[in-house]
């Protein structure tokens, strides 16, 4: 299901040409703060579209052993291996997130500039794939760009807060969905922090039959 426009070659070229303006060189403050309050170091965590995977590096440094990383491009995964040689190589996956076959495996998926890198036509598929990868009651946690970067022809693609809510409301229970209070300075006022639980809500019956 890889995008025909923004495919592995597109992203690999961006890294080769160092056109990686989204890369802040370290784990973002909102996600570091979230990671620091996690108590169970044995949970299984996925970071899709991880790029140079600073959050994975931070998790590894904090003693989390079941962290998995996937990205379309090869270069950022190689960069990560050089920075973090003790990270298990079998947990580094070069490939398409939508083809990842690990159903209901993860307790937590960390979102960091992956949603905005996808073509908007893939957003509903993103939500559905998350529900399949996460365990029941597993969480999708991270930051989304909201009400900025609208009407762009190339990534990053923004979205309105209202539309973001609509994408996730049928598949997830919203534990936190609000403007991010600790964004890095260049992103202040543009990020939404989310903590969404994989808990599909049963829709009311409309055919008049008893439950």
N, C-alpha and C positions, 0 to 999 in steps of 0.2 A: 504493500500500500504506500510505498515510498512516493513522495511528490515527484512528478516528472520535471518540475522546474527547479525546485530547491532540493536537489538530490545530493548524494554523497560527494559527487564531483564539485558541485557548487560550494558545499561547506568546506571541503578539503582545500579548494582554491582560496577561500576566505582566510583560512589559517596560514596557508603558504604565503599569501600576500600580506599577512598581518593586518587584515581588515576585520579586527575583532573588537570593535568599540564597546561591546557589551561586557567584555572581560575586565573585571576590576582587580585582578591579580591576587585575590584572597576570597575566603568565604564571606558572604555578605552578613552584615550585622544582624538582620532579622533572623536568619537561619542559624547563625552561631548562638544567638540567645535561645532559640528554641532547642537546639541540640543540647545545650548545657543543662537543660532541665529534664532531659530524658534519663531515667534511672536504669532501665533494663538494657544492658549492653549486648544482649543476645537477640534482639529483634532483627528481622530481615528487612533491609532498606534498599530501595532502588532509587537511583538518580538518572532519569532519562534525559537525553540531549545534554549530557553533563559537560561537554567541552573539556576544558582543562581540569575540571572536577575538584575545585578547591574545597567544596563541601565534603566530598568523599575523603579527601586528605585530612580534613579537620575531624571527621568522624573516626577515621583510622587512628589518628593521634590520641583521641579520647578513649580508645579501647573497644570500639565497635568492630566486631569481627565478621558480621554477615552483611556487608555493604556491597552492592552491585552497581556497576556503571555501564551505561550504553550510550553510544554516539555513532552517527553516520560516518564521521570523518576519522581517519586514522591518526593524523598528526597530534591532536590533543590527547589521545590515549597514550601515545608514545611519550609525550611531554610529561604526562602524569606518572608513567612508569619510572621515568628518570628521577622525578622529584620524590617518589614514594615507592622505592624498590621492594619494600617488604609487603606491599599490598598484594593479595593473591591474584596472580595473572588470570586465573580462570574466572574471576569476577569482573573482568574487563571485557566488554562485548562490543565489537565493531559491527554495527548492523542497524536494521530498521526497528524502531520501537514497536511499530504496529505488527511486526512479525515475531516478536518475543513470545516464546511459548513456555510460560511458567505460571499456569493458572492458579489463582488464589494462593500465591506463594509469599507475598510481602505484607508485613505489618505496617509499613510506612513507605510512601513515595514522596520524595522531595522535589518540588517544582521550583526551578530557578532559570528563568528565561527560555524555557523549552516551549511552553504554550505559545508565546509570542513569535517564536521562530517558525512555527507551522503555518502553512497556508490556511486561511480562515475556513476553507472547505473541509478541512480535516478536524475541526474542533469537536464536532459531535462524535466522531470516531475516537478522538482522544479520550473523551469522557467514558465512552463504553469500554475502551481498552483498560482504562484505570480500574473500572469496576471488576474486570476479569482478572487483573493482576493482583489486586488487593484481596487479602483475606476478608471475610465478613467482619465488619467493625474496624477494618484497617483504615488508615488515615492518609489523605493527600494533603500535604502541608507545604506552604511556600508563599511566594509573592507573584502577583500578576500585575502587569501594567493596566491601569484603569483610566479611562477618559482622556488618554493621550495617544499619540502615534496613530491617529485614525486616518483612514483613506490612503494608506501607503501601498506602493506597488511591490516593495521588497521588504523582507523582515528587517527589524522587528515590526510585527503587526499589533496595534493596540486594539482595545475594545472598550465599550462603555460598561460601567458597573452594572447597569440594568441587564444588559445582554449576558454578561458573565454569570450573573445570578441565574438567568434562564437556562444556560447551558448545564449547570450543575444541580439545579433544584430537584429534578426528578430522580436522580441517582444517588444523591448524598444527603446526609444530615449535616446541617451547617452548625459547627461548633464555634467557629470564628470566621467572620467575613466582614472586614472593616479596613479603613485606611490604615496603612502601616505607620506606626509612630516612631520607628527607629531606622528608617531608611538611611542609606548613605546620602551625603549631601546632594550629589547630582540627581538623585532619584526622589528626593523629598517631594511629597505631594502628588506623586505619580504611581505609587504602588499600593496594592491591596494585599493585606496579609490574610491567607486562608488556612483554615484547619477544617477539612471536610471528612466526615466519617462514611465509609462504604456501608450504607444502610438504606437500601431502596425503600421508599415509602409505598405502602400498599394503597393503590388508588381505590376510591369508593366505587362500589358496583352501581351501575346505572340501568340494569335490565329488570329491576324489580324483584329478582330472585333473592331468597334469604341467603345470608352468608354461610 
